[in-house]
Amino acid sequence: MKAFTKTTLALLTAAVMTTSAFAETGSEKVQSARGSVEALGVTLENMGANVDTSVNLNGAYTFEQKAAVYSAKHDELQKQFNELRAQTAE
């Protein structure tokens, strides 16, 4: 019985540690995506552009959904950056 209890506790501990690791990875992914949007926004502002870096996370419940929203915003800002850079190159 003691071996069964030890095995159960070991499995439970491993499951909790694995879940925590995934949560941190997802959180870090969202933070990285948000930082990327903010950095690109600052770059655009320094180039003289009017920039809206706000993101609507309503309905985004998982880390992946939130990261996808930030990624879409980054793509939008990247397009604005490319257009502005092409104008200044002419």
C-alpha positions, 0 to 999 in steps of 0.5 A: 500500500505504501508503494501505491501511495508513493507512486500516486503522489509521484504521478500527481506531482509530475502532472502538476509540474508539467501543467505549470510548465505549459502555463508558463510557456503560454504566458511567455508566448503572450508576453513576447507577442505583446512586446513585439507589438509594442516595440513595432508601435514605438518604431512607427511612432518614431517614424512619425506615424499615427499608431494604434497598438491596442488589442481586443482580447475579448473572447480570447481565453487561452494563451494561444488565442491571445498570442494569435490576436497579438500576432494579427496586430503585429502583422497589421503594424508590419504592413504599416511599417513596410508601406511607410518605409517604401514611401520614405525610400522614394 
